[in-house]
Amino acid sequence: MKKRIFTFLLALFVLAGGVCVKTESVFAYTDEQLYCADALYFLNLIRGTGVSYDLDLDITREQAVVILIRLLGKEGEVGKKKDTNPFKDVSGWAEEYIAYGYRTGLLKGVSKTEFAPLDKIDITMFSTFCLRALGYDDGEDGDFEYRQAPNFAESKGIKTDYVKGDYLR
């Protein structure tokens, strides 16, 4: 069941943030993109800015972690314990989510002290987050290697072929 949910979420991410058509500095979205963004909003997985969903922007690593935690139904646990955040480049609205994700093993940094929260999330990173949430291990003697995460996810029934190119958008 969780695999189907992750496949569904991945499809919604891609459709909601897919190719946007820029016309005179105004972004126009397809009805399908807005429908998917609305679905993610009503599922309380995204919250938008209060004005828009900013579908023309790339999904960041910190946003993906927050959405994954919400999808897992664990948002209520964020901030309940004083989670240690080892990353010096994380602050603000997502800090407690990142600390929770680190403590629970959902995420790792790009180094011991950096998470790169504003970097674009790509299919390899998002697949890795989802696989960790399902209990798979990408450690040295784990179930899969980081670079092979999309292929491993597909072998476990998580569809990743919705993504055109490497980045989720």
Secondary structure, DSSP 8 states (H G I E B T S, - for coil): -HHHHHHHHHHHHHHHTS--EEETTEEE--HHHHHHHHHHHHTTS----SS---TTS--BHHHHHHHHHHHTT-GGGTTTS------TT--GGGHHHHHHHHHTTS---SSSS---TTSB-BHHHHHHHHHHHTT---STTSSS-GGGHHHHHHHTT---TT-SSSB--
